[in-house]
Amino acid sequence: MRLYLHAMRPKGIPLGRRSRHPLLRFLSLLLGLAVIGVLLVFGLVVAGVLLVGGVVLLALRQWKQGHAPAKPVTSAAKNQPAVLEGEFRVLHPGQH
């Protein structure tokens, strides 16, 4: 069974053909690898800029806050119960 791909492609879009010349194929391979390398380096540079910018922003935020001295625990805080007080109602399934 043969597939006729030229009948399926839209008009005006050229069908890509691979060259049979070995030197041209090798040069196209090198060009493709160079494009991938440039895109990879560009992505790494963008990621590095974002990382450095985030670290600088975090450092500036910490620097602006300053280091407030830790407050000693007062006796009022010791007397606070660890129980949450309030009115509660138990909901059973189907009782909304």
MARDREN-790197 format. One line per field, with one value per residue (C-alpha): z, x, y. Coordinates in steps of 0.001 Angstrom, whole numbers, plus 500000, padded with zeros to 6 digits. Example, Ala and Ser with C-alpha at 12.3 -4.5 7.8 and 13.67 -1.06 7.14 Angstrom:
c3 507800|507140 $
c1 512300|513670 $
c2 495500|498940 $
***
This chain:
c3 500000|498993|500667|498481|500838|498117|497862|501607|501942|501466|498312|498589|501272|499784|500548|502356|500569|502012|499955|498814|498851|501977|502541|502353|504754|507185|506969|507604|510629|511954|511344|513248|516158|516214|516366|519199|521028|520694|522005|524910|525865|525578|527858|530406|530386|530942|533788|535351|535173|536790|539520|540299|540226|542660|545044|544908|545497|548461|549897|549543|551214|554125|554413|554517|557279|559416|562323|565122|568487|569749|572387|575641|576474|578851|581640|579768|576892|579311|580704|577283|577030|574097|573624|570965|572565|570726|569783|567527|565798|564477|560882|559876|556248|554494|557065|555222 $
c1 500000|501411|500787|500708|501775|501900|498110|497698|499855|498345|499195|501972|503970|507109|507832|511162|513608|516810|519890|521827|525154|527067|528814|525546|523899|526799|526660|522918|523507|526100|523743|520953|523265|524466|520874|520060|523228|522381|518858|520231|522739|520047|517760|520517|521339|517681|517437|520620|519347|516065|517884|520294|517443|515434|518365|519046|515369|515266|518465|517103|513848|515721|518039|515142|513414|516525|517173|514755|515924|513980|511446|511556|508554|506310|504264|501020|502084|502801|499279|497637|495915|496682|492984|490837|487585|484331|481023|481195|478600|479218|478103|477161|477127|473953|473203|474096 $
c2 500000|503365|506664|509718|512485|515120|514940|515582|518708|522146|524058|526591|524725|523213|519591|519310|517053|515679|516267|513250|515051|513919|517255|519178|516734|517130|520922|520909|518683|521140|524052|522288|521503|525123|526407|523995|525070|528763|528149|526119|528814|531502|529502|528998|532719|533604|531052|532447|536032|535009|533088|535937|538458|536355|536024|539778|540560|538180|539680|543223|542248|540667|543667|546143|544198|544235|541970|542759|541431|538464|539447|537514|535369|537283|535790|536627|534402|531557|531725|531348|527984|525738|525029|526623|527669|528187|526646|523652|521522|518012|517504|513989|512830|513922|516628|519841 $
***
